[in-house]
Amino acid sequence: MKKYIGLDLGTVTLGIAKSDALGFVHQVETFRFPKTQYVLARKRVYELCEELEITDLVLGLPKHLNNTDSEMSKTVERFKEDLIREHPELTVELVDERLSSVSANNFISMSGMNHEQRKNNVDAIAASIILDTYLRMKGVN
């Protein structure tokens, strides 16, 4: 089965998750970068793609609850375009992430993490939820 990397892009963080050959989703990391230095985030994504031998990415597209684009939507779409332009062998699918952060925060609340643990894990958990949503939509898991 195909493996994927899931991404949750913010202005200073990139949540990263991966799926394994069985379709299970695992958190990888929350990568931090200077504000709007997306080139560093793209570099990290490509490093992971090479390391994990994965060319299929799932990127969360932030929208408002009424399905209109958010301020971050254009940034995410540009991030996708730049990734593909720099590395044409990559495939990047956009997935609606409207409720991924809410779900991540709910998961964290139920897990009993302290404030520091929350801060360090929310983006990777959101990336896991984005990737899991995609895999479920595709009927993979």
C-alpha positions as CSV (number, residue, x, y, z in Angstrom):
1,M,0.0,0.0,0.0
2,K,1.1,3.5,-0.7
3,K,2.5,5.6,2.1
4,Y,1.7,9.3,2.7
5,I,3.0,12.3,4.6
6,G,0.3,14.6,6.1
7,L,1.0,18.3,6.7
8,D,-0.6,21.0,8.8
9,L,1.0,24.3,7.8
10,G,0.9,27.4,10.1
11,T,2.8,30.7,10.0
12,V,5.6,29.3,12.3
13,T,5.0,25.6,12.5
14,L,4.5,22.6,10.3
15,G,2.8,19.6,11.8
16,I,3.9,16.4,10.1
17,A,2.5,12.9,10.2
18,K,3.0,9.8,8.1
19,S,1.2,6.7,7.2
20,D,2.7,3.2,7.1
21,A,2.2,0.4,4.6
22,L,-0.9,-0.7,6.5
23,G,-2.5,2.7,6.4
24,F,-1.9,3.5,10.1
25,V,-1.1,7.2,10.8
26,H,1.7,8.2,13.1
27,Q,2.8,11.6,14.3
28,V,6.3,12.6,13.1
29,E,7.0,16.0,14.4
30,T,6.1,19.7,14.7
31,F,8.7,21.5,12.7
32,R,9.3,25.1,13.8
33,F,10.6,27.9,11.5
34,P,10.9,31.7,11.6
35,K,7.6,33.4,10.7
36,T,6.7,33.1,7.0
37,Q,10.0,31.3,6.1
38,Y,8.1,28.7,4.2
39,V,11.2,27.7,2.2
40,L,12.6,26.1,5.4
41,A,9.4,24.2,5.9
42,R,9.5,23.0,2.2
43,K,13.1,21.9,2.7
44,R,12.1,19.9,5.8
45,V,9.3,18.2,3.9
46,Y,11.6,17.2,1.0
47,E,14.2,15.9,3.5
48,L,11.5,13.7,5.0
49,C,10.2,12.6,1.6
50,E,13.7,11.4,0.7
51,E,14.3,9.8,4.1
52,L,11.0,8.0,4.2
53,E,10.8,7.3,0.5
54,I,7.4,8.9,0.2
55,T,6.2,11.1,-2.8
56,D,2.6,11.5,-1.9
57,L,1.6,14.4,0.4
58,V,-1.6,15.5,2.0
59,L,-1.8,19.1,2.9
60,G,-4.5,20.6,5.1
61,L,-6.4,23.5,3.5
62,P,-7.8,25.9,6.1
63,K,-11.3,27.1,5.3
64,H,-13.9,29.0,7.4
65,L,-16.8,26.9,8.7
66,N,-19.0,28.4,5.9
67,N,-16.5,26.8,3.3
68,T,-14.9,30.1,2.2
69,D,-11.2,30.5,2.0
70,S,-9.4,31.7,5.1
71,E,-6.4,34.1,5.1
72,M,-4.1,31.1,5.3
73,S,-5.7,29.3,2.3
74,K,-3.7,31.2,-0.3
75,T,-0.5,30.6,1.7
76,V,-1.2,26.8,1.7
77,E,-2.0,26.8,-2.0
78,R,1.2,28.7,-2.7
79,F,3.1,26.2,-0.5
80,K,1.7,23.3,-2.5
81,E,2.6,25.0,-5.9
82,D,6.1,25.8,-4.7
83,L,6.7,22.2,-3.4
84,I,5.6,20.8,-6.8
85,R,7.6,23.4,-8.8
86,E,10.8,22.6,-6.7
87,H,10.1,18.8,-6.7
88,P,7.9,17.7,-9.6
89,E,8.0,14.1,-8.6
90,L,5.8,14.9,-5.6
91,T,2.0,14.6,-5.6
92,V,0.2,17.0,-3.2
93,E,-3.5,16.7,-2.4
94,L,-5.3,19.4,-0.5
95,V,-7.7,18.3,2.2
96,D,-10.3,20.4,4.1
97,E,-8.9,20.9,7.6
98,R,-11.7,22.9,9.1
99,L,-12.1,20.8,12.2
100,S,-8.6,19.2,12.5
101,S,-7.4,21.8,15.0
102,V,-10.6,21.4,17.1
103,S,-10.2,17.6,17.0
104,A,-6.6,17.9,17.9
105,N,-7.3,20.1,20.9
106,N,-10.1,17.8,22.0
107,F,-7.7,14.8,21.7
108,I,-5.1,16.7,23.7
109,S,-7.7,17.7,26.4
110,M,-8.7,14.0,26.8
111,S,-5.1,12.8,26.9
112,G,-4.2,15.0,29.9
113,M,-1.2,16.7,28.4
114,N,0.1,19.8,30.1
115,H,0.4,23.2,28.4
116,E,4.0,22.6,27.1
117,Q,3.0,19.2,25.8
118,R,0.0,20.7,24.1
119,K,2.0,23.4,22.4
120,N,4.6,20.9,21.2
121,N,2.1,18.3,19.8
122,V,-1.0,20.1,18.5
123,D,0.3,20.6,15.0
124,A,1.6,17.1,14.6
125,I,-1.8,15.8,15.9
126,A,-3.6,18.0,13.5
127,A,-1.4,16.6,10.7
128,S,-2.3,13.1,11.8
129,I,-6.0,14.0,11.7
130,I,-5.7,15.6,8.2
131,L,-3.9,12.5,6.9
132,D,-6.4,10.1,8.6
133,T,-9.3,12.1,7.1
134,Y,-7.7,11.8,3.6
135,L,-7.1,8.0,4.0
136,R,-10.7,7.5,5.2
137,M,-12.1,9.5,2.2
138,K,-10.0,7.3,-0.1
139,G,-11.2,4.1,1.7
140,V,-7.6,3.2,2.7
141,N,-8.2,2.6,6.4
